[in-house]
Amino acid sequence: MADQSDDWTSPGGGPRRDADPPRYGERIPGWTEPAQAPVAPVAPQAYAPPPKPGLIPLHPLSFGQLLGGAFQVIRYNPRATVAPALIISFIQNLLTVGLTYGIGLTTIDRVQRATNDADRATIALGGAFTGGAAALGVIIASVVGTALLQGILTRVVADGALGKRPTAGEALRAAGRRFWPLVGFSLLLGVLQLVLILVLAAAVAGLIVAFSGVANSIGVLYAVLIALPIGLALAVVYGFFAIKLALAPSVIVLERSRVFPAIRRSWGLTRRAFWRTFGLIALVTVMVSLAGQIVALPFSILGSALGGLLFPNSGNDLQASIVPIFVSTIPSLLVTVIVAGIGQIAQVGALVLVYLDRRMRTEGLDLELRRSIEQGGTDPYEPVG
């Protein structure tokens, strides 16, 4: 029988062709594997960060992003932030300085020129009432200005998150629609401050009376030493409420809420974020205060020198010294206006960013903001429920 080993194939394999590659275990002399086209390496997909259409990226914000965004508001939309802040700050400071210096110096001068004690007492009493009325006017102007500026800046920051840049007029009209609730909230905070001040004053008065039997100087010293921790405790109480209610203006403007529902909403949003909010506001305040003091010092010296050069013969006459005093305060007043305006922008901007961050973390506001940018539709800041 002929040897058929060379023609053997596996069952069902069929006859082997010379062009076919060798089967498993088979070796064919001179056969090489055909060249294959090189396969391009697959590039790894780079990380794509969440979109940032405007002022902030649309995802929960880190502490550094909150701090940086608070100051970036000025650069993002200066026309709608700097101009209103400087105007309101200028009016507030001008009223404060003008009324304080004007009424105080005029009253002191009239008391000095009075000829008897009865006239001095009458002039002092009239000056006290006038000063009280002026102080009330300054407080009202401060409340109105603060409420208006909060509304303007809140709208600017919220629109900036959507990539919009509203004009000062648009922001002012939006703030005007929520003006009275903002004023009501500012008055409520003022009442809280007044109550705490009255409690401290009552405590100090009670301590002085309690130590009245002790020698005068020692009794007052005891009263002051005991009043210090009381004042510190009251300051802590006010700080706690101020942080817990800090997001209420944003709720009033963006969610069109009333005062007390906004307070409840702010209280809930700051839950588990108290220290983060406190740290941000404290850091912004310290930065603005330090910058203001550093910048104001040379201008204060300049104002004093300017008053001395322009009015070298004012002497000790109080009436003749009023104008030099006003002139010497002008440089420092202008610096105070600028620093206070920038500080208000940064503080309000920080609070609005905290509000947006808390809603992103707890309610998915970032998804609503993206949907609003891509599809339009309803206001993304409307409350969920």
C-alpha positions in Angstrom: 0.0 0.0 0.0 1.3 3.4 -1.0 2.4 5.8 1.7 -0.3 8.5 1.9 0.9 10.3 5.0 1.7 13.5 3.0 -1.8 13.8 1.7 -3.5 13.3 5.1 -5.7 16.1 6.3 -7.9 16.4 9.3 -11.4 15.2 8.9 -13.5 18.0 7.3 -10.4 20.0 6.7 -10.3 19.5 2.9 -7.1 19.6 0.9 -4.5 22.1 1.9 -3.5 24.8 -0.5 0.0 26.1 -0.7 -1.1 29.7 0.0 -2.9 28.7 3.2 -1.0 29.5 6.4 0.2 26.4 8.2 -2.1 24.6 10.5 -1.4 24.2 14.2 1.8 22.3 14.6 2.6 22.2 10.9 5.8 23.7 9.5 6.1 24.6 5.8 9.6 25.4 4.5 9.9 29.0 3.0 6.5 30.2 4.2 6.4 33.6 5.9 3.5 35.3 7.4 2.0 38.1 5.2 2.7 41.6 6.3 -0.2 43.3 8.0 -1.1 47.0 7.9 0.1 48.7 11.1 -2.7 49.5 13.6 -2.7 53.1 14.8 -2.4 53.4 18.5 -5.6 54.5 20.3 -5.0 57.8 22.0 -6.4 57.9 25.5 -9.3 60.3 25.9 -8.3 63.5 27.7 -10.3 64.6 30.7 -12.9 67.1 29.7 -13.8 69.5 32.5 -17.3 70.6 33.0 -18.3 73.6 30.9 -17.6 77.1 32.1 -19.8 79.4 30.0 -19.3 82.4 32.1 -18.2 83.5 35.6 -17.9 80.0 37.2 -17.7 76.4 36.0 -21.0 74.6 36.3 -20.1 72.1 39.0 -19.8 72.3 42.8 -17.2 74.8 43.6 -14.1 74.4 45.7 -13.1 76.9 48.4 -10.5 78.5 46.1 -13.1 78.9 43.3 -15.5 80.6 45.7 -12.8 83.0 46.9 -11.5 83.7 43.4 -15.0 84.1 42.0 -15.9 86.7 44.6 -13.3 89.0 43.2 -13.6 87.9 39.6 -17.1 89.4 39.5 -15.5 92.8 39.2 -13.5 91.9 36.2 -16.3 89.9 34.5 -18.8 92.7 34.5 -17.3 95.9 35.8 -20.0 98.2 34.4 -22.8 96.6 36.3 -20.9 96.1 39.5 -18.3 98.9 40.1 -20.4 101.9 39.1 -23.4 101.1 41.3 -21.2 100.0 44.2 -19.1 103.2 44.1 -22.2 105.4 43.8 -23.9 103.8 46.7 -20.8 103.7 48.8 -20.1 107.4 48.1 -23.6 108.5 49.2 -23.4 106.4 52.4 -20.0 107.7 53.4 -20.8 111.2 52.4 -23.9 111.2 54.6 -22.0 109.6 57.5 -19.0 111.9 57.4 -21.0 115.1 56.5 -23.6 114.7 59.2 -21.3 113.5 61.8 -18.7 116.3 61.3 -21.2 118.9 60.5 -23.6 118.5 63.4 -20.9 117.5 65.9 -18.6 120.3 65.2 -21.3 122.9 64.9 -22.8 121.8 68.2 -19.4 121.9 70.0 -18.7 125.3 68.6 -22.1 126.7 69.7 -21.6 125.2 73.2 -18.2 126.9 73.5 -19.6 130.3 72.4 -22.6 130.1 74.8 -22.4 132.6 77.7 -24.2 130.6 80.5 -24.8 127.0 81.5 -28.5 127.1 80.7 -27.7 128.0 77.0 -25.0 125.3 76.9 -27.4 122.7 78.2 -30.1 123.7 75.7 -27.7 123.7 72.8 -26.3 120.3 73.8 -29.8 118.8 74.1 -30.7 120.2 70.7 -27.5 118.9 69.2 -28.2 115.5 70.7 -31.7 115.3 69.1 -30.4 116.6 65.8 -27.6 114.1 65.9 -30.1 111.3 66.7 -32.3 112.3 63.8 -29.3 112.5 61.5 -28.1 109.1 62.7 -31.5 107.6 61.9 -31.3 109.1 58.4 -27.9 107.6 57.9 -29.2 104.2 59.0 -32.1 104.4 56.7 -29.9 105.4 53.8 -27.5 102.6 54.6 -30.3 100.0 54.7 -31.8 101.2 51.4 -28.4 101.4 49.7 -27.3 98.0 51.0 -30.6 96.4 49.9 -30.4 97.9 46.5 -26.7 96.9 46.0 -27.5 93.3 47.2 -30.2 93.0 44.6 -28.0 94.4 41.8 -25.0 92.2 42.5 -27.0 89.1 43.1 -28.6 89.4 39.7 -25.2 90.1 38.0 -23.5 87.1 39.6 -26.5 84.8 38.8 -26.6 85.9 35.2 -22.8 85.6 35.0 -23.0 81.9 35.9 -25.1 81.5 32.7 -22.6 83.4 30.6 -24.7 86.6 30.5 -23.5 90.2 31.2 -26.5 92.3 32.2 -26.2 96.1 32.0 -26.4 98.2 35.2 -29.9 99.3 34.1 -31.1 95.7 33.7 -29.6 94.7 37.0 -31.2 97.7 38.7 -34.6 96.9 37.3 -34.3 93.3 38.5 -33.3 94.5 41.9 -36.1 97.0 42.1 -38.7 94.2 41.7 -37.4 92.7 44.9 -36.5 95.9 46.7 -39.0 95.9 49.6 -38.3 92.3 50.7 -34.6 93.1 50.7 -35.2 96.2 52.8 -37.3 94.2 55.2 -34.6 91.6 55.6 -32.0 94.4 56.2 -34.2 96.0 58.8 -34.6 92.6 60.5 -30.9 92.2 60.8 -30.7 95.8 62.1 -33.3 95.0 64.8 -31.2 91.9 65.8 -28.1 94.1 66.1 -30.0 96.7 68.1 -31.4 94.1 70.5 -28.0 92.6 71.1 -26.5 96.1 71.7 -29.3 96.9 74.2 -28.7 93.7 76.0 -25.0 94.5 76.3 -25.7 98.0 77.5 -28.2 96.7 80.1 -25.6 94.2 81.3 -22.9 96.9 81.6 -25.3 99.3 83.4 -26.4 96.5 85.8 -22.8 95.6 86.5 -21.9 99.2 87.2 -24.8 99.5 89.6 -23.8 96.2 91.3 -20.3 97.4 91.9 -21.3 100.9 92.8 -20.4 100.2 96.5 -16.8 99.5 95.5 -14.3 102.3 94.9 -15.2 104.2 91.7 -12.3 103.1 89.5 -12.1 99.6 90.8 -15.9 99.1 90.4 -15.9 100.3 86.8 -12.9 98.0 86.2 -14.8 95.0 87.6 -17.8 95.9 85.5 -15.8 96.1 82.3 -13.9 92.9 83.0 -17.2 91.0 83.5 -18.9 92.8 80.5 -16.1 91.7 78.1 -17.1 88.0 78.0 -20.8 89.0 77.8 -20.0 91.2 74.8 -18.0 88.4 73.2 -20.8 85.9 73.7 -23.3 88.3 72.1 -20.9 88.8 69.2 -20.8 85.1 68.7 -24.6 84.9 68.8 -24.9 87.6 66.1 -22.2 86.0 64.0 -24.1 82.7 64.1 -27.3 84.2 63.0 -25.6 86.4 60.4 -24.0 83.3 58.7 -27.2 81.2 58.9 -29.2 84.0 57.3 -26.5 85.1 54.8 -28.1 83.4 51.8 -31.5 85.0 52.4 -30.9 88.0 50.0 -30.0 85.5 47.2 -33.2 83.5 47.9 -35.2 86.7 47.8 -33.9 87.9 44.5 -33.4 84.6 42.6 -36.3 82.6 43.9 -38.7 85.6 44.3 -39.3 84.6 47.9 -40.7 86.7 50.8 -38.6 87.5 53.9 -39.4 84.8 56.4 -39.6 81.9 53.8 -36.2 83.2 52.5 -34.8 83.0 56.1 -36.0 79.4 56.5 -34.5 78.5 53.1 -31.2 80.1 54.0 -31.1 78.2 57.3 -31.6 75.0 55.4 -29.0 75.7 52.7 -26.3 76.5 55.2 -26.8 73.2 57.0 -23.5 71.3 57.1 -21.9 74.3 55.4 -21.7 76.8 58.3 -17.9 76.8 58.8 -17.2 76.9 55.1 -19.5 79.9 54.7 -18.1 81.5 57.8 -14.5 81.0 56.6 -15.1 82.4 53.2 -16.9 85.6 54.5 -14.3 86.1 57.2 -11.4 85.7 54.8 -13.0 88.1 52.2 -13.7 90.7 55.0 -10.1 90.4 56.4 -8.6 90.8 53.0 -10.7 93.9 52.1 -10.1 95.5 55.5 -6.3 95.0 55.4 -6.1 96.3 51.8 -8.2 99.3 52.8 -6.0 100.1 55.8 -2.8 99.8 53.8 -4.2 102.0 51.0 -5.9 104.6 53.2 -2.9 105.3 55.5 -0.8 107.4 53.0 -4.0 109.2 51.8 -4.8 110.1 55.4 -1.4 111.5 55.9 -1.8 113.4 52.5 -5.1 114.8 53.7 -3.6 116.1 56.9 -0.7 117.7 55.1 -3.1 119.2 52.5 -5.3 120.8 55.2 -2.2 122.2 56.9 -0.9 123.7 53.7 -4.1 125.2 52.5 -5.3 126.6 55.9 -2.2 127.2 58.0 -3.8 130.0 60.1 -6.9 128.1 61.3 -5.5 127.9 64.8 -7.7 126.7 67.7 -10.8 128.4 66.5 -13.2 125.6 65.9 -15.4 127.5 63.5 -12.4 128.3 61.3 -11.2 124.7 61.6 -14.4 123.1 60.1 -13.3 123.7 56.5 -9.7 122.5 57.0 -11.1 119.3 58.7 -13.4 118.7 55.7 -10.6 119.2 53.2 -8.2 116.9 55.1 -10.8 114.1 55.1 -11.4 114.2 51.3 -8.5 112.0 50.2 -9.2 109.3 52.9 -12.9 109.6 52.1 -12.3 108.8 48.5 -10.2 105.9 49.3 -12.8 104.6 51.8 -15.5 104.9 49.1 -13.5 102.8 46.7 -12.4 100.2 49.2 -15.9 99.9 50.7 -17.4 99.6 47.2 -15.1 96.8 46.2 -15.5 95.1 49.5 -19.3 95.1 49.1 -18.9 93.6 45.6 -16.7 90.8 46.9 -18.8 90.1 50.0 -22.1 89.9 48.1 -20.5 88.0 45.3 -19.1 85.4 47.7 -22.5 84.9 49.3 -24.2 84.4 45.9 -21.6 81.9 44.9 -22.1 80.0 48.2 -25.8 80.0 47.4 -25.2 78.5 43.9 -22.7 76.0 45.3 -25.1 74.8 48.0 -27.9 74.3 45.4 -25.5 72.5 43.1 -24.5 70.1 45.8 -28.0 69.5 47.2 -30.4 70.0 44.3 -28.4 69.5 41.1 -28.6 73.1 40.1 -25.6 72.7 37.8 -27.7 70.4 35.6 -30.5 72.9 35.4 -28.0 75.7 34.5 -26.5 73.6 31.7 -30.0 72.7 30.4 -31.0 76.3 30.5 -27.9 77.3 28.5 -28.4 74.6 25.9 -32.2 74.7 25.5 -33.4 77.9 27.1 -36.8 77.8 28.7 -37.8 78.7 32.3 -35.7 80.4 34.9 -33.2 77.8 36.3 -33.2 79.5 39.7 -36.8 78.8 40.4 -37.2 76.6 43.5 -37.4 72.9 43.0 -40.6 72.2 45.0 
